[in-house]
């Protein structure tokens, strides 16, 4: 894998993980730490993806969709 491909994968999976972390109920101190992590991920994603070519944006969306589907399949309630 090229460094660019690794970056696309990282910037694809981190926002999904941030969504999952954001959805989990937490108490005050943990919630503050969670919010800091989520904010950092959102900034990181925006830094790399704002102005990215449309094919890279599409790749990111496809990887996110695949990752969510794989997790839903694996963790059936």
PDB file with one MODEL, atoms N, CA, C and O in Angstrom:
MODEL        1
ATOM      1  N   UNK A   1       0.834  -1.183   0.000  1.00  0.00           N
ATOM      2  CA  UNK A   1       0.000   0.000   0.000  1.00  0.00           C
ATOM      3  C   UNK A   1       0.877   1.244   0.000  1.00  0.00           C
ATOM      4  O   UNK A   1       1.919   1.288   0.655  1.00  0.00           O
ATOM      5  N   UNK A   2       0.445   2.238  -0.734  1.00  0.00           N
ATOM      6  CA  UNK A   2       1.203   3.480  -0.768  1.00  0.00           C
ATOM      7  C   UNK A   2       0.895   4.312   0.477  1.00  0.00           C
ATOM      8  O   UNK A   2      -0.126   4.088   1.126  1.00  0.00           O
ATOM      9  N   UNK A   3       1.754   5.259   0.815  1.00  0.00           N
ATOM     10  CA  UNK A   3       1.455   6.144   1.943  1.00  0.00           C
ATOM     11  C   UNK A   3       0.131   6.894   1.747  1.00  0.00           C
ATOM     12  O   UNK A   3      -0.596   7.132   2.712  1.00  0.00           O
ATOM     13  N   UNK A   4      -0.177   7.262   0.513  1.00  0.00           N
ATOM     14  CA  UNK A   4      -1.435   7.967   0.240  1.00  0.00           C
ATOM     15  C   UNK A   4      -2.638   7.068   0.512  1.00  0.00           C
ATOM     16  O   UNK A   4      -3.639   7.521   1.068  1.00  0.00           O
ATOM     17  N   UNK A   5      -2.545   5.810   0.128  1.00  0.00           N
ATOM     18  CA  UNK A   5      -3.629   4.865   0.394  1.00  0.00           C
ATOM     19  C   UNK A   5      -3.807   4.644   1.892  1.00  0.00           C
ATOM     20  O   UNK A   5      -4.933   4.554   2.379  1.00  0.00           O
ATOM     21  N   UNK A   6      -2.711   4.559   2.613  1.00  0.00           N
ATOM     22  CA  UNK A   6      -2.788   4.407   4.068  1.00  0.00           C
ATOM     23  C   UNK A   6      -3.452   5.627   4.702  1.00  0.00           C
ATOM     24  O   UNK A   6      -4.235   5.493   5.642  1.00  0.00           O
ATOM     25  N   UNK A   7      -3.142   6.806   4.189  1.00  0.00           N
ATOM     26  CA  UNK A   7      -3.752   8.029   4.700  1.00  0.00           C
ATOM     27  C   UNK A   7      -5.256   8.042   4.429  1.00  0.00           C
ATOM     28  O   UNK A   7      -6.036   8.435   5.297  1.00  0.00           O
ATOM     29  N   UNK A   8      -5.666   7.621   3.247  1.00  0.00           N
ATOM     30  CA  UNK A   8      -7.100   7.558   2.930  1.00  0.00           C
ATOM     31  C   UNK A   8      -7.810   6.596   3.872  1.00  0.00           C
ATOM     32  O   UNK A   8      -8.903   6.892   4.355  1.00  0.00           O
ATOM     33  N   UNK A   9      -7.199   5.457   4.134  1.00  0.00           N
ATOM     34  CA  UNK A   9      -7.808   4.488   5.048  1.00  0.00           C
ATOM     35  C   UNK A   9      -7.923   5.082   6.442  1.00  0.00           C
ATOM     36  O   UNK A   9      -8.969   4.966   7.080  1.00  0.00           O
ATOM     37  N   UNK A  10      -6.860   5.715   6.920  1.00  0.00           N
ATOM     38  CA  UNK A  10      -6.890   6.337   8.252  1.00  0.00           C
ATOM     39  C   UNK A  10      -7.933   7.424   8.356  1.00  0.00           C
ATOM     40  O   UNK A  10      -8.671   7.499   9.339  1.00  0.00           O
ATOM     41  N   UNK A  11      -7.995   8.270   7.339  1.00  0.00           N
ATOM     42  CA  UNK A  11      -8.969   9.356   7.384  1.00  0.00           C
ATOM     43  C   UNK A  11     -10.378   8.856   7.102  1.00  0.00           C
ATOM     44  O   UNK A  11     -11.342   9.600   7.284  1.00  0.00           O
ATOM     45  N   UNK A  12     -10.515   7.625   6.667  1.00  0.00           N
ATOM     46  CA  UNK A  12     -11.833   7.031   6.483  1.00  0.00           C
ATOM     47  C   UNK A  12     -12.345   6.399   7.764  1.00  0.00           C
ATOM     48  O   UNK A  12     -13.510   6.564   8.126  1.00  0.00           O
ATOM     49  N   UNK A  13     -11.478   5.680   8.442  1.00  0.00           N
ATOM     50  CA  UNK A  13     -11.909   4.932   9.618  1.00  0.00           C
ATOM     51  C   UNK A  13     -12.038   5.792  10.866  1.00  0.00           C
ATOM     52  O   UNK A  13     -12.924   5.558  11.689  1.00  0.00           O
ATOM     53  N   UNK A  14     -11.171   6.781  11.017  1.00  0.00           N
ATOM     54  CA  UNK A  14     -11.233   7.611  12.224  1.00  0.00           C
ATOM     55  C   UNK A  14     -12.576   8.309  12.409  1.00  0.00           C
ATOM     56  O   UNK A  14     -13.086   8.308  13.529  1.00  0.00           O
ATOM     57  N   UNK A  15     -13.184   8.908  11.380  1.00  0.00           N
ATOM     58  CA  UNK A  15     -14.489   9.537  11.588  1.00  0.00           C
ATOM     59  C   UNK A  15     -15.584   8.545  12.006  1.00  0.00           C
ATOM     60  O   UNK A  15     -16.473   8.887  12.786  1.00  0.00           O
ATOM     61  N   UNK A  16     -15.512   7.330  11.487  1.00  0.00           N
ATOM     62  CA  UNK A  16     -16.483   6.312  11.894  1.00  0.00           C
ATOM     63  C   UNK A  16     -16.288   5.979  13.365  1.00  0.00           C
ATOM     64  O   UNK A  16     -17.259   5.876  14.115  1.00  0.00           O
ATOM     65  N   UNK A  17     -15.042   5.812  13.778  1.00  0.00           N
ATOM     66  CA  UNK A  17     -14.749   5.527  15.184  1.00  0.00           C
ATOM     67  C   UNK A  17     -15.179   6.694  16.075  1.00  0.00           C
ATOM     68  O   UNK A  17     -15.680   6.484  17.179  1.00  0.00           O
ATOM     69  N   UNK A  18     -14.985   7.912  15.596  1.00  0.00           N
ATOM     70  CA  UNK A  18     -15.427   9.083  16.365  1.00  0.00           C
ATOM     71  C   UNK A  18     -16.947   9.057  16.540  1.00  0.00           C
ATOM     72  O   UNK A  18     -17.454   9.379  17.615  1.00  0.00           O
ATOM     73  N   UNK A  19     -17.672   8.675  15.490  1.00  0.00           N
ATOM     74  CA  UNK A  19     -19.136   8.552  15.606  1.00  0.00           C
ATOM     75  C   UNK A  19     -19.510   7.549  16.673  1.00  0.00           C
ATOM     76  O   UNK A  19     -20.406   7.802  17.478  1.00  0.00           O
ATOM     77  N   UNK A  20     -18.827   6.399  16.689  1.00  0.00           N
ATOM     78  CA  UNK A  20     -19.128   5.367  17.676  1.00  0.00           C
ATOM     79  C   UNK A  20     -18.838   5.860  19.095  1.00  0.00           C
ATOM     80  O   UNK A  20     -19.640   5.659  20.007  1.00  0.00           O
ATOM     81  N   UNK A  21     -17.695   6.502  19.267  1.00  0.00           N
ATOM     82  CA  UNK A  21     -17.320   7.022  20.590  1.00  0.00           C
ATOM     83  C   UNK A  21     -18.324   8.084  21.033  1.00  0.00           C
ATOM     84  O   UNK A  21     -18.721   8.134  22.197  1.00  0.00           O
ATOM     85  N   UNK A  22     -18.721   8.920  20.098  1.00  0.00           N
ATOM     86  CA  UNK A  22     -19.652  10.006  20.396  1.00  0.00           C
ATOM     87  C   UNK A  22     -21.007   9.485  20.860  1.00  0.00           C
ATOM     88  O   UNK A  22     -21.669  10.120  21.681  1.00  0.00           O
ATOM     89  N   UNK A  23     -21.422   8.331  20.340  1.00  0.00           N
ATOM     90  CA  UNK A  23     -22.725   7.757  20.672  1.00  0.00           C
ATOM     91  C   UNK A  23     -22.771   7.092  22.041  1.00  0.00           C
ATOM     92  O   UNK A  23     -23.855   6.840  22.566  1.00  0.00           O
ATOM     93  N   UNK A  24     -21.613   6.805  22.625  1.00  0.00           N
ATOM     94  CA  UNK A  24     -21.582   6.090  23.892  1.00  0.00           C
ATOM     95  C   UNK A  24     -21.779   7.070  25.051  1.00  0.00           C
ATOM     96  O   UNK A  24     -21.055   8.060  25.157  1.00  0.00           O
ATOM     97  N   UNK A  25     -22.758   6.797  25.922  1.00  0.00           N
ATOM     98  CA  UNK A  25     -22.996   7.708  27.059  1.00  0.00           C
ATOM     99  C   UNK A  25     -21.855   7.623  28.077  1.00  0.00           C
ATOM    100  O   UNK A  25     -21.406   6.535  28.437  1.00  0.00           O
ATOM    101  N   UNK A  26     -21.397   8.791  28.531  1.00  0.00           N
ATOM    102  CA  UNK A  26     -20.287   8.836  29.483  1.00  0.00           C
ATOM    103  C   UNK A  26     -20.559   9.885  30.555  1.00  0.00           C
ATOM    104  O   UNK A  26     -21.401  10.768  30.387  1.00  0.00           O
ATOM    105  N   UNK A  27     -19.832   9.768  31.653  1.00  0.00           N
ATOM    106  CA  UNK A  27     -19.911  10.743  32.743  1.00  0.00           C
ATOM    107  C   UNK A  27     -19.033  11.947  32.405  1.00  0.00           C
ATOM    108  O   UNK A  27     -18.342  11.947  31.386  1.00  0.00           O
ATOM    109  N   UNK A  28     -19.061  12.954  33.244  1.00  0.00           N
ATOM    110  CA  UNK A  28     -18.480  14.261  32.927  1.00  0.00           C
ATOM    111  C   UNK A  28     -17.029  14.255  32.486  1.00  0.00           C
ATOM    112  O   UNK A  28     -16.735  14.742  31.394  1.00  0.00           O
ATOM    113  N   UNK A  29     -16.113  13.731  33.274  1.00  0.00           N
ATOM    114  CA  UNK A  29     -14.695  13.790  32.917  1.00  0.00           C
ATOM    115  C   UNK A  29     -14.424  12.960  31.664  1.00  0.00           C
ATOM    116  O   UNK A  29     -13.719  13.400  30.756  1.00  0.00           O
ATOM    117  N   UNK A  30     -14.983  11.773  31.628  1.00  0.00           N
ATOM    118  CA  UNK A  30     -14.813  10.932  30.439  1.00  0.00           C
ATOM    119  C   UNK A  30     -15.441  11.595  29.226  1.00  0.00           C
ATOM    120  O   UNK A  30     -14.908  11.506  28.120  1.00  0.00           O
ATOM    121  N   UNK A  31     -16.566  12.256  29.428  1.00  0.00           N
ATOM    122  CA  UNK A  31     -17.247  12.942  28.317  1.00  0.00           C
ATOM    123  C   UNK A  31     -16.375  14.067  27.765  1.00  0.00           C
ATOM    124  O   UNK A  31     -16.326  14.268  26.552  1.00  0.00           O
ATOM    125  N   UNK A  32     -15.697  14.791  28.624  1.00  0.00           N
ATOM    126  CA  UNK A  32     -14.811  15.869  28.179  1.00  0.00           C
ATOM    127  C   UNK A  32     -13.647  15.302  27.358  1.00  0.00           C
ATOM    128  O   UNK A  32     -13.269  15.870  26.333  1.00  0.00           O
ATOM    129  N   UNK A  33     -13.084  14.181  27.817  1.00  0.00           N
ATOM    130  CA  UNK A  33     -11.995  13.537  27.077  1.00  0.00           C
ATOM    131  C   UNK A  33     -12.494  13.006  25.736  1.00  0.00           C
ATOM    132  O   UNK A  33     -11.820  13.133  24.714  1.00  0.00           O
ATOM    133  N   UNK A  34     -13.685  12.410  25.758  1.00  0.00           N
ATOM    134  CA  UNK A  34     -14.277  11.901  24.521  1.00  0.00           C
ATOM    135  C   UNK A  34     -14.480  13.027  23.521  1.00  0.00           C
ATOM    136  O   UNK A  34     -14.137  12.892  22.347  1.00  0.00           O
ATOM    137  N   UNK A  35     -15.035  14.129  23.985  1.00  0.00           N
ATOM    138  CA  UNK A  35     -15.282  15.265  23.101  1.00  0.00           C
ATOM    139  C   UNK A  35     -13.989  15.821  22.515  1.00  0.00           C
ATOM    140  O   UNK A  35     -13.965  16.253  21.362  1.00  0.00           O
ATOM    141  N   UNK A  36     -12.914  15.814  23.300  1.00  0.00           N
ATOM    142  CA  UNK A  36     -11.615  16.284  22.802  1.00  0.00           C
ATOM    143  C   UNK A  36     -11.095  15.362  21.700  1.00  0.00           C
ATOM    144  O   UNK A  36     -10.568  15.829  20.691  1.00  0.00           O
ATOM    145  N   UNK A  37     -11.245  14.059  21.896  1.00  0.00           N
ATOM    146  CA  UNK A  37     -10.799  13.098  20.881  1.00  0.00           C
ATOM    147  C   UNK A  37     -11.617  13.251  19.606  1.00  0.00           C
ATOM    148  O   UNK A  37     -11.063  13.285  18.508  1.00  0.00           O
ATOM    149  N   UNK A  38     -12.929  13.344  19.753  1.00  0.00           N
ATOM    150  CA  UNK A  38     -13.808  13.489  18.593  1.00  0.00           C
ATOM    151  C   UNK A  38     -13.487  14.775  17.839  1.00  0.00           C
ATOM    152  O   UNK A  38     -13.434  14.779  16.610  1.00  0.00           O
ATOM    153  N   UNK A  39     -13.273  15.857  18.565  1.00  0.00           N
ATOM    154  CA  UNK A  39     -12.944  17.137  17.930  1.00  0.00           C
ATOM    155  C   UNK A  39     -11.624  17.037  17.160  1.00  0.00           C
ATOM    156  O   UNK A  39     -11.514  17.546  16.044  1.00  0.00           O
ATOM    157  N   UNK A  40     -10.634  16.388  17.752  1.00  0.00           N
ATOM    158  CA  UNK A  40      -9.340  16.228  17.080  1.00  0.00           C
ATOM    159  C   UNK A  40      -9.488  15.403  15.804  1.00  0.00           C
ATOM    160  O   UNK A  40      -8.886  15.729  14.781  1.00  0.00           O
ATOM    161  N   UNK A  41     -10.276  14.348  15.859  1.00  0.00           N
ATOM    162  CA  UNK A  41     -10.498  13.521  14.670  1.00  0.00           C
ATOM    163  C   UNK A  41     -11.197  14.318  13.585  1.00  0.00           C
ATOM    164  O   UNK A  41     -10.816  14.240  12.416  1.00  0.00           O
ATOM    165  N   UNK A  42     -12.218  15.086  13.957  1.00  0.00           N
ATOM    166  CA  UNK A  42     -12.953  15.890  12.977  1.00  0.00           C
ATOM    167  C   UNK A  42     -12.024  16.926  12.315  1.00  0.00           C
ATOM    168  O   UNK A  42     -12.108  17.149  11.108  1.00  0.00           O
ATOM    169  N   UNK A  43     -11.141  17.555  13.106  1.00  0.00           N
ATOM    170  CA  UNK A  43     -10.193  18.515  12.544  1.00  0.00           C
ATOM    171  C   UNK A  43      -9.191  17.829  11.611  1.00  0.00           C
ATOM    172  O   UNK A  43      -8.873  18.350  10.542  1.00  0.00           O
ATOM    173  N   UNK A  44      -8.704  16.673  12.019  1.00  0.00           N
ATOM    174  CA  UNK A  44      -7.762  15.898  11.203  1.00  0.00           C
ATOM    175  C   UNK A  44      -8.413  15.530   9.869  1.00  0.00           C
ATOM    176  O   UNK A  44      -7.805  15.681   8.809  1.00  0.00           O
ATOM    177  N   UNK A  45      -9.647  15.049   9.932  1.00  0.00           N
ATOM    178  CA  UNK A  45     -10.384  14.681   8.729  1.00  0.00           C
ATOM    179  C   UNK A  45     -10.576  15.894   7.818  1.00  0.00           C
ATOM    180  O   UNK A  45     -10.355  15.801   6.610  1.00  0.00           O
ATOM    181  N   UNK A  46     -10.979  17.010   8.378  1.00  0.00           N
ATOM    182  CA  UNK A  46     -11.201  18.223   7.584  1.00  0.00           C
ATOM    183  C   UNK A  46      -9.901  18.705   6.951  1.00  0.00           C
ATOM    184  O   UNK A  46      -9.895  19.152   5.804  1.00  0.00           O
ATOM    185  N   UNK A  47      -8.797  18.616   7.697  1.00  0.00           N
ATOM    186  CA  UNK A  47      -7.502  19.063   7.185  1.00  0.00           C
ATOM    187  C   UNK A  47      -7.134  18.318   5.902  1.00  0.00           C
ATOM    188  O   UNK A  47      -6.683  18.926   4.931  1.00  0.00           O
ATOM    189  N   UNK A  48      -7.329  17.001   5.907  1.00  0.00           N
ATOM    190  CA  UNK A  48      -6.946  16.204   4.749  1.00  0.00           C
ATOM    191  C   UNK A  48      -8.023  16.132   3.672  1.00  0.00           C
ATOM    192  O   UNK A  48      -7.699  15.992   2.493  1.00  0.00           O
ATOM    193  N   UNK A  49      -9.286  16.223   4.048  1.00  0.00           N
ATOM    194  CA  UNK A  49     -10.344  15.966   3.081  1.00  0.00           C
ATOM    195  C   UNK A  49     -10.943  17.229   2.462  1.00  0.00           C
ATOM    196  O   UNK A  49     -11.501  17.159   1.367  1.00  0.00           O
ATOM    197  N   UNK A  50     -10.845  18.361   3.118  1.00  0.00           N
ATOM    198  CA  UNK A  50     -11.356  19.598   2.512  1.00  0.00           C
ATOM    199  C   UNK A  50     -10.523  19.917   1.275  1.00  0.00           C
ATOM    200  O   UNK A  50      -9.309  20.100   1.363  1.00  0.00           O
ATOM    201  N   UNK A  51     -11.164  19.979   0.160  1.00  0.00           N
ATOM    202  CA  UNK A  51     -10.462  20.260  -1.082  1.00  0.00           C
ATOM    203  C   UNK A  51      -9.845  19.039  -1.741  1.00  0.00           C
ATOM    204  O   UNK A  51      -9.135  19.162  -2.739  1.00  0.00           O
ATOM    205  N   UNK A  52     -10.112  17.849  -1.183  1.00  0.00           N
ATOM    206  CA  UNK A  52      -9.574  16.625  -1.785  1.00  0.00           C
ATOM    207  C   UNK A  52     -10.279  16.351  -3.107  1.00  0.00           C
ATOM    208  O   UNK A  52     -11.434  16.740  -3.277  1.00  0.00           O
ATOM    209  N   UNK A  53      -9.617  15.700  -4.033  1.00  0.00           N
ATOM    210  CA  UNK A  53     -10.257  15.337  -5.294  1.00  0.00           C
ATOM    211  C   UNK A  53     -11.483  14.458  -5.052  1.00  0.00           C
ATOM    212  O   UNK A  53     -11.536  13.710  -4.075  1.00  0.00           O
ATOM    213  N   UNK A  54     -12.449  14.551  -5.931  1.00  0.00           N
ATOM    214  CA  UNK A  54     -13.714  13.834  -5.755  1.00  0.00           C
ATOM    215  C   UNK A  54     -13.509  12.329  -5.674  1.00  0.00           C
ATOM    216  O   UNK A  54     -14.248  11.651  -4.959  1.00  0.00           O
ATOM    217  N   UNK A  55     -12.528  11.789  -6.387  1.00  0.00           N
ATOM    218  CA  UNK A  55     -12.296  10.342  -6.313  1.00  0.00           C
ATOM    219  C   UNK A  55     -11.800   9.920  -4.931  1.00  0.00           C
ATOM    220  O   UNK A  55     -12.115   8.823  -4.470  1.00  0.00           O
ATOM    221  N   UNK A  56     -11.042  10.767  -4.279  1.00  0.00           N
ATOM    222  CA  UNK A  56     -10.578  10.476  -2.917  1.00  0.00           C
ATOM    223  C   UNK A  56     -11.748  10.561  -1.936  1.00  0.00           C
ATOM    224  O   UNK A  56     -11.856   9.736  -1.029  1.00  0.00           O
ATOM    225  N   UNK A  57     -12.614  11.544  -2.110  1.00  0.00           N
ATOM    226  CA  UNK A  57     -13.802  11.679  -1.264  1.00  0.00           C
ATOM    227  C   UNK A  57     -14.698  10.456  -1.443  1.00  0.00           C
ATOM    228  O   UNK A  57     -15.231   9.928  -0.467  1.00  0.00           O
ATOM    229  N   UNK A  58     -14.864  10.009  -2.676  1.00  0.00           N
ATOM    230  CA  UNK A  58     -15.664   8.808  -2.942  1.00  0.00           C
ATOM    231  C   UNK A  58     -15.037   7.577  -2.303  1.00  0.00           C
ATOM    232  O   UNK A  58     -15.740   6.743  -1.731  1.00  0.00           O
ATOM    233  N   UNK A  59     -13.710   7.460  -2.400  1.00  0.00           N
ATOM    234  CA  UNK A  59     -13.020   6.329  -1.766  1.00  0.00           C
ATOM    235  C   UNK A  59     -13.255   6.346  -0.261  1.00  0.00           C
ATOM    236  O   UNK A  59     -13.524   5.309   0.345  1.00  0.00           O
ATOM    237  N   UNK A  60     -13.153   7.528   0.336  1.00  0.00           N
ATOM    238  CA  UNK A  60     -13.362   7.626   1.782  1.00  0.00           C
ATOM    239  C   UNK A  60     -14.770   7.178   2.146  1.00  0.00           C
ATOM    240  O   UNK A  60     -14.952   6.409   3.090  1.00  0.00           O
ATOM    241  N   UNK A  61     -15.761   7.650   1.409  1.00  0.00           N
ATOM    242  CA  UNK A  61     -17.149   7.277   1.690  1.00  0.00           C
ATOM    243  C   UNK A  61     -17.359   5.773   1.519  1.00  0.00           C
ATOM    244  O   UNK A  61     -18.056   5.152   2.321  1.00  0.00           O
ATOM    245  N   UNK A  62     -16.764   5.188   0.488  1.00  0.00           N
ATOM    246  CA  UNK A  62     -16.904   3.747   0.255  1.00  0.00           C
ATOM    247  C   UNK A  62     -16.249   2.933   1.361  1.00  0.00           C
ATOM    248  O   UNK A  62     -16.800   1.923   1.799  1.00  0.00           O
ATOM    249  N   UNK A  63     -15.083   3.363   1.813  1.00  0.00           N
ATOM    250  CA  UNK A  63     -14.398   2.661   2.907  1.00  0.00           C
ATOM    251  C   UNK A  63     -15.217   2.769   4.191  1.00  0.00           C
ATOM    252  O   UNK A  63     -15.351   1.791   4.927  1.00  0.00           O
ATOM    253  N   UNK A  64     -15.760   3.944   4.459  1.00  0.00           N
ATOM    254  CA  UNK A  64     -16.584   4.119   5.660  1.00  0.00           C
ATOM    255  C   UNK A  64     -17.816   3.216   5.614  1.00  0.00           C
ATOM    256  O   UNK A  64     -18.156   2.570   6.605  1.00  0.00           O
ATOM    257  N   UNK A  65     -18.470   3.176   4.476  1.00  0.00           N
ATOM    258  CA  UNK A  65     -19.655   2.335   4.312  1.00  0.00           C
ATOM    259  C   UNK A  65     -19.294   0.871   4.490  1.00  0.00           C
ATOM    260  O   UNK A  65     -19.990   0.149   5.203  1.00  0.00           O
ATOM    261  N   UNK A  66     -18.225   0.421   3.861  1.00  0.00           N
ATOM    262  CA  UNK A  66     -17.775  -0.961   3.998  1.00  0.00           C
ATOM    263  C   UNK A  66     -17.466  -1.295   5.458  1.00  0.00           C
ATOM    264  O   UNK A  66     -17.868  -2.346   5.956  1.00  0.00           O
ATOM    265  N   UNK A  67     -16.751  -0.395   6.141  1.00  0.00           N
ATOM    266  CA  UNK A  67     -16.366  -0.626   7.535  1.00  0.00           C
ATOM    267  C   UNK A  67     -17.590  -0.753   8.433  1.00  0.00           C
ATOM    268  O   UNK A  67     -17.660  -1.648   9.275  1.00  0.00           O
ATOM    269  N   UNK A  68     -18.551   0.142   8.253  1.00  0.00           N
ATOM    270  CA  UNK A  68     -19.777   0.074   9.048  1.00  0.00           C
ATOM    271  C   UNK A  68     -20.553  -1.207   8.761  1.00  0.00           C
ATOM    272  O   UNK A  68     -21.060  -1.837   9.689  1.00  0.00           O
ATOM    273  N   UNK A  69     -20.654  -1.600   7.509  1.00  0.00           N
ATOM    274  CA  UNK A  69     -21.368  -2.821   7.146  1.00  0.00           C
ATOM    275  C   UNK A  69     -20.676  -4.057   7.720  1.00  0.00           C
ATOM    276  O   UNK A  69     -21.336  -4.972   8.210  1.00  0.00           O
ATOM    277  N   UNK A  70     -19.351  -4.078   7.657  1.00  0.00           N
ATOM    278  CA  UNK A  70     -18.608  -5.197   8.200  1.00  0.00           C
ATOM    279  C   UNK A  70     -18.847  -5.311   9.707  1.00  0.00           C
ATOM    280  O   UNK A  70     -19.058  -6.408  10.225  1.00  0.00           O
ATOM    281  N   UNK A  71     -18.811  -4.182  10.401  1.00  0.00           N
ATOM    282  CA  UNK A  71     -19.030  -4.206  11.852  1.00  0.00           C
ATOM    283  C   UNK A  71     -20.454  -4.620  12.197  1.00  0.00           C
ATOM    284  O   UNK A  71     -20.664  -5.384  13.138  1.00  0.00           O
ATOM    285  N   UNK A  72     -21.422  -4.130  11.454  1.00  0.00           N
ATOM    286  CA  UNK A  72     -22.821  -4.525  11.700  1.00  0.00           C
ATOM    287  C   UNK A  72     -22.998  -6.027  11.493  1.00  0.00           C
ATOM    288  O   UNK A  72     -23.696  -6.686  12.264  1.00  0.00           O
ATOM    289  N   UNK A  73     -22.367  -6.563  10.455  1.00  0.00           N
ATOM    290  CA  UNK A  73     -22.447  -8.008  10.178  1.00  0.00           C
ATOM    291  C   UNK A  73     -21.778  -8.801  11.289  1.00  0.00           C
ATOM    292  O   UNK A  73     -22.295  -9.832  11.718  1.00  0.00           O
ATOM    293  N   UNK A  74     -20.638  -8.326  11.754  1.00  0.00           N
ATOM    294  CA  UNK A  74     -19.860  -9.041  12.764  1.00  0.00           C
ATOM    295  C   UNK A  74     -20.504  -8.968  14.152  1.00  0.00           C
ATOM    296  O   UNK A  74     -20.440  -9.926  14.922  1.00  0.00           O
ATOM    297  N   UNK A  75     -21.122  -7.830  14.463  1.00  0.00           N
ATOM    298  CA  UNK A  75     -21.692  -7.620  15.791  1.00  0.00           C
ATOM    299  C   UNK A  75     -23.207  -7.590  15.745  1.00  0.00           C
ATOM    300  O   UNK A  75     -23.832  -6.638  16.211  1.00  0.00           O
ATOM    301  N   UNK A  76     -23.790  -8.628  15.185  1.00  0.00           N
ATOM    302  CA  UNK A  76     -25.249  -8.733  15.107  1.00  0.00           C
ATOM    303  C   UNK A  76     -25.800  -8.857  16.519  1.00  0.00           C
ATOM    304  O   UNK A  76     -25.310  -9.650  17.323  1.00  0.00           O
ATOM    305  N   UNK A  77     -26.821  -8.065  16.810  1.00  0.00           N
ATOM    306  CA  UNK A  77     -27.406  -8.104  18.176  1.00  0.00           C
ATOM    307  C   UNK A  77     -28.190  -9.356  18.400  1.00  0.00           C
ATOM    308  O   UNK A  77     -28.745  -9.552  19.481  1.00  0.00           O
TER     309      UNK A  77
ENDMDL
END
